[in-house]
């Protein structure tokens, strides 16, 4: 393994951890919203789906969507860079 490939893999790990933290943060916010709307500790699927719709459509979550989307694109780019650095890219 070359130094460049090792650096890419390390960067992938860091980006994945940041992505996972952001994803769980978003999911916990959506769950809190569903609990507040339903008044129940375990909101049903209908209330949960409304929360997911709010995440996709409402301006309140725009920053979260952009961060999560950017991190996802960065992960895909790093996966491609890792494939190219290891010689497994397109021939």
C-alpha positions, 0 to 999 in steps of 0.5 A: 500500500502506497502512502497516498492510498493510506492517506486516502483511506484515513481521510475516508475514515474521518469523513465517514465518522463525520457523516455518521455523526451528522446522520444520527444528529438528523435522525435524532432531531426528526425523532424528537419532532415526531415525539413532539407532534404525536405526544407519544414516546413511540410515534407511529409510522405516519408521524415518522413519515411526516417528519421525514417529509419535513426534513426534505421540504422545510427550510428549518433542515436546509443546512442539515440537508446540505451538510449531509449531501456534501459529506455524501458526495465527498465520500463518493469522491474519496471512494473513487480516488481510492480506487484510482490510487490502488490501480482498481480504476477503469481501464 
